Amino acid sequence: MRYYLTVDRLNEGHRGIFRDAEGNAFWKDDAPQTDDEMFKIVGRFEYILSPMSIAYTGEQLKQFTKWVPLAEYSGRFGVWLREG
């Protein structure tokens, strides 16, 4: 199991995995990312995105199929969401 950096923009209830436009997610083996590590990744948008480090299995990752670019990062980064 890996811990992935997840975000929920404006706490709207749509938490997804934070990743770049090429599909590279921010993950860590064996332990969740610390608050400092997450802040270094999301930067000044920390309060808008409400980052959390959550563990997912390979099977759970298959549920994330929808890419939503974030305007805050000019579409360079976005959220990988579950459909529906």
Secondary structure, DSSP 4 states (H G I P E B T S, - for coil): -EEEEEE-GGG-S--EEEEETTS-B-EEESSPPPHHHHHHHHGGGHHHH--EEEEE-HHHHTTEEEEEE-GGGTTSEEEEEE--
